[in-house]
C-alpha cells in the first residue's frame, strides 16, 4: 500500500521515527525524520518552531500520517501517541524499513 501511495503521489506524510544514526542505512522515499523520543515534544512547538527544527511542515490532524522505524515497534508507539492526540488518520507501517528493504535494493544490502 505504501509503495502505491508513493508511486501515485497521493497525499500523505511519512515519518521515520528511527534515531539519527540509523538513517545511514537508507530510508523510504518521501519520508521525513522525527525521532520517536522527540515526537511528544514536537506537538508543543508552534508551526514555525517545528519547521525550523525538522525542516518540514507540522502535520495536520486530518492528514494521513504513516510512521515507520526498523521493524515496527517504535512506529506502533508513535502511531498510538498520535492517535491519542486526536490525529484520526495515523497509521503504522508495521513492516517498516525491514519490509521496505525487500523491494529497495539500496536499503536491502543493510538489512539482509
C-alpha positions in Angstrom: 0.0 0.0 0.0 2.8 2.4 0.9 4.6 1.7 -2.4 1.3 2.5 -4.2 0.9 5.8 -2.3 4.4 6.8 -3.3 4.1 5.9 -6.9 0.7 7.5 -7.3 1.9 10.6 -5.4 -1.1 10.6 -3.1 -1.3 12.9 -0.2 0.3 11.6 3.0 3.0 12.3 5.5 5.6 9.6 6.0 7.5 9.9 9.3 10.7 7.9 10.1 10.9 7.6 13.9 14.3 5.9 14.0 17.3 7.6 15.6 19.7 9.8 13.5 22.5 7.2 13.4 20.1 4.6 11.9 19.5 6.8 8.8 22.8 5.9 7.3 21.3 2.6 6.2 18.7 4.2 4.0 15.2 5.4 4.2 11.8 5.0 2.5 11.4 7.6 -0.3 9.4 10.7 0.6 9.9 10.2 4.3 10.7 12.8 6.9 12.7 12.2 10.0 11.3 12.9 13.5 12.8 10.5 16.2 10.3 8.8 18.5 11.9 10.4 21.5 11.1 13.9 20.2 7.6 13.2 18.9 5.6 14.2 22.0 7.6 17.4 22.4 7.2 18.2 18.7 3.4 18.6 19.3 4.1 21.6 21.6 6.1 23.5 19.1 4.5 26.3 17.0 4.3 25.6 13.3 7.3 27.9 12.8 9.4 26.3 15.5 8.5 22.8 14.2 9.6 23.8 10.7 12.9 25.3 11.9 13.7 22.2 13.9 12.5 19.4 11.4 12.6 21.2 8.0 9.1 20.1 7.1 5.6 21.4 7.9 3.9 20.3 11.1 1.3 17.7 10.1 -2.4 18.4 10.4 -4.9 16.3 12.4 -6.8 15.3 9.2 -3.8 14.3 7.2 -2.8 10.7 6.5 0.3 10.2 8.7 2.3 7.0 8.3 5.0 6.1 10.8 7.8 3.6 10.4 11.0 2.5 12.1 13.3 -0.5 11.8 10.8 -3.4 12.5 7.6 -1.7 13.5 7.7 -1.4 17.3 8.6 2.2 17.7 6.4 3.2 14.8 3.5 1.4 16.6 4.2 3.5 19.7 4.3 6.7 17.6 1.0 5.8 15.9 -0.7 5.2 19.3 0.7 8.5 20.6 -0.6 10.5 17.6 -4.0 8.8 17.7 -4.2 9.7 21.4 -3.7 13.4 20.4 -6.7 13.3 18.1 -5.0 12.6 14.8 -7.5 10.3 13.2 -5.6 9.2 10.1 -2.4 8.0 11.8 -1.1 4.6 10.6 1.8 2.3 11.3 3.8 0.7 8.5 4.3 -2.4 10.6 6.9 -4.0 8.3 8.9 -0.7 8.5 12.3 -0.4 6.8 12.9 -4.1 7.2 10.0 -4.9 4.9 10.8 -2.0 2.6 14.3 -3.4 2.2 12.8 -6.4 0.3 11.8 -4.1 -2.5 14.5 -1.5 -2.4 18.0 -2.8 -3.4 19.7 0.3 -1.9 18.3 -0.5 1.5 18.3 -4.3 1.2 22.1 -4.6 1.5 22.0 -3.3 5.1 19.2 -5.5 6.4 19.7 -8.8 4.6 
